[in-house]
Amino acid sequence: MNDQPKQIGGGRRLFDDFAPKLAALTDDVLFEDVWNRPELSARDRSLITVAVLAAGGDHPQLEFHLGRAVENGVTQEELIEALTHLTFYAGWPKGMGAMGIAKKVFIK
């Protein structure tokens, strides 16, 4: 699993001038450390992240991570299927909201 592309965060780009500690933690801990651990592929981490964000109704982060998931090798069809599946476990409103975000990301 070490042949995957290195995952890089954008915390400093987004918040370094406003919230430098959060920016550093995002880039140095979440992405540099956690996302790049070899025990799970970036693809698997993306699928898990999308599912958790959708289940929690975290739509702004979900929009970003749907794109990241595609970059990490998850297909649009797999993401739609994952969102369909989690709708039954996370709740209809959260699933429908997540699918609306997916449609916005995938149909431009």
N, C-alpha and C positions, 0 to 999 in steps of 0.2 A: 504494500500500500504506500510505500515511500516514493513511488514514481508519479504521484499526483502533483498537480500544480500547487505551489505554495499559496496559501490563503493570506491575503493582506487586508487589514481593516482600513477604514477611512475616518477613524475618530479624530485624528489630528487635523485632517483636512476640514472636517465639519466644525470642530469645537475647540481647537487648540487655543484660540484667542479668547474664548468665553469660559470654557470649563476644561482647563488643561489636564487636570487629574483624571477626569472621566475619559478624555481623549486618549491619554496615555494607557489607562487600564483597558480600554477597548482595543487599542492596537497591540499592546505588549502582552496582555494576559489573554483576552478573549481570542484574538486572531493569532498572534505569534505563537502562543502556547497551546490553547485548547483546540482551535481549529486545525492545527498542524500536527496533532498527536497521531502516531501511526496506527493506533488500535482500531480506528474507523476511517473509512475513506471520506474525502470531502463530499462525495456524492451522497453517502449515507448520512453524514452530518447535515447536509442540506435538506434531505427528505425529512429527517427528524425535526429540524428547525422549522420548516414550513408547517408541519403538522402541529407543533406546539403553538406557534404563533397564530395559526388559524383557529385552533381550539380555544385560545385565549382571547380572540377577537382583536389582536394587535395588528390592525390593518396597515398602518404606515410601515412598520418593520416587515410585514408580510410582503408588501409590494417589492421592497428591495430584495428580500430573500428568495422570492420566486425567480427573479432574474439571476441571482447568484446560483440557484439550484440548476438552472439550465446551463450556465457556464460550467458547472461541476458535473454535467453529464446526465442529469435527470431530464427525461423528455417531458414535453408539454402533456402528452397523453398520460404519463405516469402521475404527474402532478394533479391533473384533473381527477384521475381515479382516486388518488390519496385524499383529495378534498371531498369527493363524493362519499368515500368510506367513512371519513371522520365526522361527517355531518350527522351520522346516526349515533355517534358516541359523544360528540361535543355539544350537540344541539343544532336544531334546524336553522335558527337565526344566525348563529356563528358560521355554519357551513355555507349558507347562502351568501352571507356577507363576504366570506373568503373567496367563494367562486366568482363573485362580482369583481373582486380585486384581480383575480386570475384572468378574467375576460379582459379587463382593462389593460393588463400587462401583455397578454398574448395577441390581442386583436388591436392593431394600431392603424 
